[in-house]
Amino acid sequence: MTRTRGPTSSTVTHATGTPETARVGQRTAVRYSVLAFLFTITAINYGDRATLGIAGTSISQDLGLTPISMGYIFSAFGWAYVLNQVPGGWLLDRYGSIRVYGVSLFAWSVCTLAIAGVSHVPHALMFPTLFLLWAALGLVEAPTFPANSRIVSSWFPTSERGLATSIFNSAQYVAVAFFAPLMGWVTQTFGWKYIFSLMGALGMVLAIIWLARMYPPARHPGVNAAELAYMRDGGALVDIDDPALQVKQTLTRKQIRFMLTNRTLLGVYGGQYCITALLYFFLTWFPLYLHQSRGFSLTATGFAASVPALCGLAGAIFGGALSDKLLRTGRSENIARKTPYVLGMAAASSICLCNFIQSGWLIVAVMSFAFFGKGIAAIGWAVISDIAPKETPGLAAGIFNGVGNIAGIVTPIVIGYIVALTKSYDGALVFVAAHCIVAIILYLFVVGKIRRLSLPT
């Protein structure tokens, strides 16, 4: 069968009834290679974010930074990341995921590479330079997760979207599991500058490959008519990144207000804030907690941090598969999406039990269980893909991610003050666990029915 390209490629959906496309095994599976690419880039993304946490002790010693100073530097990423979420979502809807994603990846890799040179600036400028570079990293990384959500929405039908979302989201755990031991060893053996150089160079190479090889579903040279029809008929928004088929729309004030005040959206935004608080504790203060409070060496810290990360990965895969299975067995989207989230956040609240444990490796075991739960709950990106108005998937994902990552500002600073004032991490763990309870309340009593929302006319 000859596949039609370009603007007329949407006509391939009418070929689904032919014997050739109906035969088992004829449908291509390019969407999974796209998912693998998203997974790899997201792992690099989180690897870059984890660099400062792994190298934090060495950097603070070399640059003479206090815990409060480190807290503000950790939060610099979050400030810029949040501020650029809505503009980043608008850029995705205006210029498409492929170009914006590729440029973002290249830019954040340059920022990572530049951090390796911070020690060469005058001592008085080290703190502001590191703060600004870490903020710049957050600014240019802002479109990444909204782009992931947008791309998954365009490539995956609803019945596969939960697992697909969990897979790209689980890259955060793989990044820590793979990069944390490597970074700990490199920092201890060669110095912290080398991990920033390595991650920056790797990201720049991936950006070039992405821009050269990625296409929207209807224009991708590897997608046949059967796969495109399967995606489209299953609810995938296959045309949102095709420039020839996009319809530009200017939102009214009423529609913008809807995106910011709708009860379902607000509940989902709040739930993402709560789960992101756990993530930022893990990315920023968790390695320092193991090293400073529990006496782990830098190398042991890297390996210990990788264990909860692997459990988070297992939880994310399990949660996404469970959600999709519930959908396929006839359960509503409401049950299929909320069940993993509520169960996962309940398990994640066990993180506060570490305050009553003395054994370092038993603490790692409890943290592993908590992050397994967090992984199960990482279904929020599937939820926002399911409920976002079809005209504004990028904007909805941008607001969702922006609100969520306010936790990236609040959590590092609050924990920094708790540690500085109490000389203990006990209050920090209670602070993180409280977010799990709030998240459960939001999903049970605020979100309401999960369904595709429509913008008011």
C-alpha positions as CSV (number, residue, x, y, z in Angstrom):
1,M,0.0,0.0,0.0
2,T,1.2,3.5,-0.8
3,R,1.0,5.9,2.0
4,T,0.0,9.5,1.2
5,R,2.3,12.2,2.6
6,G,1.8,15.8,3.4
7,P,-1.5,17.6,4.1
8,T,-3.5,14.9,2.5
9,S,-2.1,12.2,4.6
10,S,-5.2,12.3,6.8
11,T,-7.0,10.4,4.0
12,V,-5.2,7.2,5.0
13,T,-7.7,6.7,7.8
14,H,-10.2,5.5,5.2
15,A,-8.1,2.5,4.3
16,T,-8.7,0.7,7.6
17,G,-11.3,-1.6,6.2
18,T,-9.2,-3.1,3.4
19,P,-8.0,-6.7,3.8
20,E,-4.3,-5.6,3.6
21,T,-4.5,-3.3,6.6
22,A,-6.9,-5.5,8.6
23,R,-4.5,-8.5,8.7
24,V,-2.8,-9.2,12.0
25,G,0.8,-8.0,12.0
26,Q,0.4,-5.4,9.2
27,R,0.2,-2.4,11.6
28,T,3.6,-0.7,12.2
29,A,4.6,0.3,15.8
30,V,6.6,3.5,15.2
31,R,4.9,5.1,18.2
32,Y,6.9,2.9,20.5
33,S,10.2,4.0,19.0
34,V,9.0,7.6,19.5
35,L,8.3,6.7,23.2
36,A,11.8,5.3,23.5
37,F,13.2,8.5,22.2
38,L,11.1,10.5,24.7
39,F,12.2,8.2,27.5
40,T,15.9,8.7,26.6
41,I,15.6,12.5,26.4
42,T,13.6,12.7,29.7
43,A,16.3,10.6,31.4
44,I,18.9,13.1,30.3
45,N,16.6,15.9,31.5
46,Y,16.4,14.5,35.0
47,G,20.0,13.5,34.9
48,D,20.9,17.2,34.4
49,R,18.6,18.2,37.3
50,A,20.2,15.6,39.6
51,T,23.7,16.8,39.0
52,L,23.5,19.6,41.6
53,G,22.1,17.2,44.3
54,I,24.8,14.6,43.7
55,A,27.6,17.1,43.6
56,G,26.1,19.4,46.2
57,T,28.4,18.5,49.1
58,S,31.6,19.0,46.9
59,I,30.2,22.2,45.4
60,S,29.2,23.7,48.7
61,Q,32.7,23.0,50.1
62,D,34.6,24.3,47.1
63,L,32.5,27.5,46.8
64,G,31.8,28.0,50.5
65,L,28.0,27.8,50.4
66,T,25.8,27.3,53.5
67,P,22.7,25.0,53.6
68,I,20.4,28.1,53.1
69,S,22.5,29.2,50.1
70,M,22.2,25.7,48.6
71,G,18.5,25.8,49.2
72,Y,18.1,29.0,47.2
73,I,20.3,27.6,44.4
74,F,18.3,24.4,44.3
75,S,15.1,26.6,44.1
76,A,16.5,28.8,41.3
77,F,15.6,26.0,38.8
78,G,12.1,25.9,40.0
79,W,11.5,29.7,39.8
80,A,12.5,29.9,36.2
81,Y,10.9,26.6,35.3
82,V,7.5,27.7,36.7
83,L,7.7,31.2,35.1
84,N,8.2,29.7,31.6
85,Q,5.6,27.0,31.8
86,V,2.7,29.0,30.3
87,P,4.9,30.7,27.6
88,G,6.4,27.3,26.9
89,G,3.0,25.7,26.5
90,W,2.0,28.5,24.2
91,L,5.1,28.0,22.1
92,L,4.3,24.3,21.8
93,D,0.7,25.0,20.6
94,R,2.0,27.7,18.2
95,Y,5.2,26.2,16.7
96,G,4.7,22.5,17.4
97,S,6.4,20.0,19.8
98,I,9.2,18.9,17.5
99,R,11.0,22.2,17.0
100,V,10.4,23.6,20.5
101,Y,11.5,20.3,22.1
102,G,14.7,20.1,20.1
103,V,15.7,23.7,20.7
104,S,14.9,23.3,24.4
105,L,17.1,20.2,24.7
106,F,20.0,21.9,23.0
107,A,19.7,25.1,25.1
108,W,19.5,23.2,28.4
109,S,22.6,21.2,27.5
110,V,24.6,24.3,26.9
111,C,23.6,25.6,30.3
112,T,24.7,22.3,31.9
113,L,28.0,22.5,30.2
114,A,28.5,26.1,31.3
115,I,28.1,25.2,35.0
116,A,31.3,23.2,34.8
117,G,33.2,26.6,34.6
118,V,31.6,28.2,37.6
119,S,34.8,27.6,39.7
120,H,36.8,29.9,37.4
121,V,34.7,33.1,38.1
122,P,35.8,35.4,40.9
123,H,34.8,34.1,44.4
124,A,32.3,36.9,45.0
125,L,30.5,36.0,41.8
126,M,30.3,32.2,42.3
127,F,27.0,32.2,44.1
128,P,25.1,34.5,41.7
129,T,26.7,32.8,38.7
130,L,25.6,29.4,39.8
131,F,22.2,30.7,40.8
132,L,21.7,32.3,37.4
133,L,22.9,29.2,35.4
134,W,20.7,26.9,37.4
135,A,17.8,29.3,36.8
136,A,18.6,29.4,33.1
137,L,18.5,25.6,33.0
138,G,15.0,25.6,34.5
139,L,13.9,28.3,32.0
140,V,14.9,26.4,28.9
141,E,13.8,23.0,30.3
142,A,10.3,24.3,30.9
143,P,8.6,23.0,27.6
144,T,10.0,19.5,28.1
145,F,7.2,17.7,30.0
146,P,4.3,19.6,28.3
147,A,6.0,18.5,25.1
148,N,6.1,14.9,26.3
149,S,2.4,15.0,27.2
150,R,1.6,16.6,23.8
151,I,3.6,14.1,21.8
152,V,2.1,11.2,23.7
153,S,-1.4,12.6,23.1
154,S,-0.7,12.7,19.4
155,W,0.9,9.3,19.1
156,F,-1.0,7.1,21.5
157,P,-4.7,6.1,21.7
158,T,-6.4,6.6,25.1
159,S,-6.2,2.9,26.0
160,E,-2.4,3.0,25.7
161,R,-1.8,6.5,27.1
162,G,-1.6,5.6,30.8
163,L,1.3,3.2,30.3
164,A,3.0,5.4,27.7
165,T,2.8,8.4,30.0
166,S,4.2,6.3,32.9
167,I,7.1,5.1,30.8
168,F,8.3,8.5,29.8
169,N,7.6,9.8,33.3
170,S,9.6,6.8,34.8
171,A,12.7,8.1,33.0
172,Q,13.2,10.4,36.1
173,Y,13.8,7.2,38.2
174,V,16.0,5.6,35.6
175,A,18.1,8.8,35.4
176,V,18.7,8.8,39.1
177,A,19.3,5.0,39.2
178,F,21.8,5.1,36.3
179,F,23.4,8.6,36.7
180,A,23.5,8.9,40.5
181,P,26.1,6.1,41.0
182,L,28.1,7.3,38.0
183,M,28.0,10.9,39.1
184,G,28.9,10.0,42.7
185,W,31.9,8.0,41.4
186,V,33.0,10.8,38.9
187,T,32.7,13.5,41.6
188,Q,34.7,11.6,44.1
189,T,37.3,10.4,41.6
190,F,37.7,13.4,39.2
191,G,35.7,16.3,40.6
192,W,32.2,17.7,40.2
193,K,33.0,19.7,37.0
194,Y,33.2,16.6,34.9
195,I,29.6,15.5,35.5
196,F,28.3,18.8,34.1
197,S,30.6,18.5,31.1
198,L,29.5,14.9,30.4
199,M,25.7,15.6,30.7
200,G,25.9,18.8,28.6
201,A,27.7,17.1,25.7
202,L,25.4,14.2,25.7
203,G,22.3,16.4,25.5
204,M,23.6,18.4,22.6
205,V,24.2,15.3,20.5
206,L,20.6,14.1,21.3
207,A,19.1,17.4,20.3
208,I,20.7,17.3,16.9
209,I,19.4,13.7,16.3
210,W,15.9,14.7,17.4
211,L,15.7,17.7,15.1
212,A,17.0,15.6,12.2
213,R,14.8,12.5,12.6
214,M,11.5,13.4,14.3
215,Y,8.2,14.0,12.4
216,P,4.5,14.2,13.3
217,P,2.5,10.9,13.0
218,A,0.8,11.6,9.7
219,R,4.1,12.7,8.1
220,H,6.5,10.1,9.6
221,P,8.1,8.0,6.9
222,G,7.8,4.8,9.0
223,V,4.1,5.0,9.9
224,N,1.8,3.0,7.7
225,A,-2.0,3.6,7.1
226,A,-3.0,0.9,9.6
227,E,-1.1,2.4,12.5
228,L,-2.2,5.9,11.8
229,A,-5.8,4.8,11.6
230,Y,-5.4,2.8,14.9
231,M,-4.1,5.9,16.6
232,R,-6.7,8.3,15.2
233,D,-9.6,6.0,15.9
234,G,-8.4,5.3,19.5
235,G,-8.4,9.0,20.4
236,A,-4.9,10.1,19.5
237,L,-4.6,13.7,18.4
238,V,-2.5,12.8,15.4
239,D,-2.7,16.2,13.7
240,I,-1.7,18.6,16.4
241,D,1.9,18.7,15.4
242,D,1.4,18.7,11.6
243,P,1.9,22.3,10.4
244,A,-0.2,21.7,7.3
245,L,-3.2,20.6,9.3
246,Q,-2.9,22.9,12.3
247,V,-5.6,25.6,12.9
248,K,-4.3,28.6,14.9
249,Q,-6.7,29.8,17.6
250,T,-6.6,32.8,19.8
251,L,-8.1,32.2,23.2
252,T,-10.7,34.5,24.6
253,R,-10.5,35.9,28.1
254,K,-13.4,33.6,29.1
255,Q,-11.5,30.5,27.8
256,I,-8.3,31.6,29.6
257,R,-10.3,32.0,32.8
258,F,-11.7,28.5,32.3
259,M,-8.2,27.0,32.1
260,L,-7.3,28.7,35.4
261,T,-10.5,28.2,37.4
262,N,-12.2,24.9,36.3
263,R,-12.6,22.7,39.3
264,T,-11.3,19.5,37.7
265,L,-8.3,21.3,36.3
266,L,-7.5,22.9,39.7
267,G,-7.7,19.6,41.5
268,V,-5.4,18.0,39.0
269,Y,-3.0,21.0,39.1
270,G,-2.9,20.7,42.9
271,G,-2.3,17.0,42.8
272,Q,0.7,17.6,40.6
273,Y,2.1,20.1,43.0
274,C,1.9,17.6,45.8
275,I,3.6,14.7,44.0
276,T,6.3,17.1,42.6
277,A,7.2,18.1,46.2
278,L,8.3,14.4,46.7
279,L,10.3,14.5,43.5
280,Y,12.2,17.7,44.4
281,F,13.1,16.3,47.8
282,F,14.5,13.3,46.1
283,L,16.4,15.3,43.5
284,T,17.8,17.9,45.8
285,W,18.0,17.1,49.5
286,F,17.8,13.3,49.6
287,P,21.5,12.7,48.6
288,L,22.6,15.3,51.2
289,Y,20.3,13.6,53.8
290,L,22.0,10.3,53.2
291,H,25.5,11.9,53.3
292,Q,25.1,14.4,56.1
293,S,22.5,12.8,58.4
294,R,23.1,9.1,57.8
295,G,26.9,9.1,57.2
296,F,26.9,7.6,53.7
297,S,30.1,8.2,51.6
298,L,29.6,10.1,48.3
299,T,30.0,6.8,46.3
300,A,27.6,5.0,48.7
301,T,25.2,7.9,48.4
302,G,25.0,7.5,44.7
303,F,24.3,3.8,44.9
304,A,21.8,4.2,47.8
305,A,19.9,6.9,45.9
306,S,19.6,4.6,42.9
307,V,17.6,1.9,44.8
308,P,14.5,4.1,45.5
309,A,14.8,5.3,41.9
310,L,14.6,1.8,40.6
311,C,11.6,1.1,42.8
312,G,10.0,4.3,41.5
313,L,10.5,3.0,38.0
314,A,8.8,-0.3,38.8
315,G,6.0,1.6,40.5
316,A,5.5,3.9,37.5
317,I,5.3,1.0,35.0
318,F,2.9,-0.9,37.4
319,G,0.7,2.2,37.9
320,G,0.4,2.9,34.1
321,A,-0.3,-0.7,33.2
322,L,-2.9,-0.9,36.0
323,S,-4.6,2.2,34.8
324,D,-4.8,1.0,31.2
325,K,-5.9,-2.5,32.2
326,L,-8.8,-1.0,34.2
327,L,-9.8,1.0,31.1
328,R,-9.7,-2.1,28.9
329,T,-11.8,-4.1,31.3
330,G,-14.6,-1.6,31.1
331,R,-13.9,0.6,34.1
332,S,-14.4,4.3,33.7
333,E,-11.6,6.8,33.2
334,N,-12.5,8.1,36.6
335,I,-11.7,4.8,38.3
336,A,-8.8,3.9,36.0
337,R,-6.9,7.1,36.6
338,K,-7.7,7.9,40.2
339,T,-7.1,4.4,41.7
340,P,-3.3,4.3,41.0
341,Y,-2.9,7.9,42.1
342,V,-4.7,7.5,45.5
343,L,-3.0,4.1,46.3
344,G,0.4,5.4,45.3
345,M,0.3,8.6,47.4
346,A,-0.9,6.6,50.4
347,A,2.2,4.4,50.1
348,A,4.4,7.4,49.5
349,S,3.3,8.9,52.8
350,S,5.4,6.2,54.6
351,I,8.5,8.4,54.0
352,C,8.0,9.9,57.4
353,L,8.7,6.5,59.1
354,C,12.4,7.1,58.4
355,N,12.4,9.5,61.4
356,F,12.0,6.4,63.7
357,I,14.7,4.3,62.1
358,Q,18.4,4.2,62.8
359,S,19.8,1.8,60.3
360,G,20.9,3.6,57.1
361,W,20.0,0.8,54.7
362,L,16.6,0.2,56.4
363,I,16.0,3.9,55.7
364,V,16.8,3.2,52.1
365,A,14.3,0.3,52.1
366,V,11.5,2.6,53.4
367,M,12.4,5.3,50.9
368,S,12.3,2.7,48.2
369,F,8.8,1.7,49.2
370,A,7.7,5.3,49.4
371,F,9.1,6.0,45.9
372,F,7.5,2.8,44.6
373,G,4.2,4.4,45.7
374,K,5.1,7.7,44.1
375,G,5.8,5.9,40.9
376,I,2.4,4.3,41.0
377,A,0.8,7.7,41.5
378,A,2.7,9.2,38.5
379,I,-0.5,9.0,36.4
380,G,-1.1,12.8,36.5
381,W,0.3,13.3,33.0
382,A,-2.1,10.8,31.6
383,V,-4.9,12.6,33.4
384,I,-4.1,16.0,31.9
385,S,-3.8,14.4,28.5
386,D,-7.3,12.9,29.0
387,I,-9.0,16.1,30.2
388,A,-7.2,18.9,28.4
389,P,-9.4,20.7,25.8
390,K,-8.3,19.5,22.4
391,E,-7.5,23.1,21.3
392,T,-5.0,23.7,24.1
393,P,-3.1,20.5,25.1
394,G,0.2,22.4,25.3
395,L,-1.2,25.2,27.4
396,A,-3.1,22.9,29.7
397,A,0.1,20.8,30.2
398,G,2.1,24.0,30.7
399,I,-0.2,25.2,33.5
400,F,-0.3,21.8,35.0
401,N,3.5,21.5,35.0
402,G,3.9,25.1,36.1
403,V,1.7,24.7,39.2
404,G,3.3,21.4,40.0
405,N,6.8,22.8,39.8
406,I,6.0,25.6,42.2
407,A,7.0,22.8,44.6
408,G,10.4,23.0,43.1
409,I,10.7,26.5,44.5
410,V,9.0,25.9,47.9
411,T,10.4,22.5,48.8
412,P,14.1,23.1,48.6
413,I,13.9,26.4,50.4
414,V,11.6,25.1,53.2
415,I,13.7,22.1,53.7
416,G,16.9,24.3,53.7
417,Y,15.4,26.4,56.5
418,I,14.2,23.3,58.4
419,V,17.6,21.7,58.3
420,A,19.4,25.0,59.2
421,L,17.1,25.8,62.1
422,T,16.6,22.3,63.6
423,K,19.9,20.7,62.7
424,S,17.8,17.7,61.7
425,Y,15.9,16.3,58.7
426,D,13.0,15.0,60.7
427,G,10.8,17.9,60.1
428,A,11.6,17.8,56.4
429,L,10.3,14.3,56.0
430,V,7.1,15.2,57.8
431,F,6.7,18.2,55.5
432,V,7.1,15.9,52.4
433,A,4.7,13.2,53.7
434,A,2.0,15.8,54.4
435,H,1.8,16.5,50.7
436,C,0.7,12.9,50.1
437,I,-2.3,13.3,52.3
438,V,-3.3,16.6,50.6
439,A,-3.0,14.9,47.2
440,I,-5.4,12.1,48.1
441,I,-8.0,14.6,49.4
442,L,-7.7,16.6,46.1
443,Y,-8.3,13.6,43.8
444,L,-11.1,12.1,45.9
445,F,-13.1,15.3,46.7
446,V,-12.0,18.1,44.2
447,V,-11.2,16.6,40.8
448,G,-14.6,15.1,40.1
449,K,-15.3,13.1,36.9
450,I,-12.3,12.7,34.6
451,R,-13.4,13.4,31.0
452,R,-12.3,15.5,28.0
453,L,-13.1,19.1,28.8
454,S,-14.4,21.6,26.3
455,L,-13.5,25.3,26.1
456,P,-16.5,27.6,26.5
457,T,-17.5,29.3,23.3
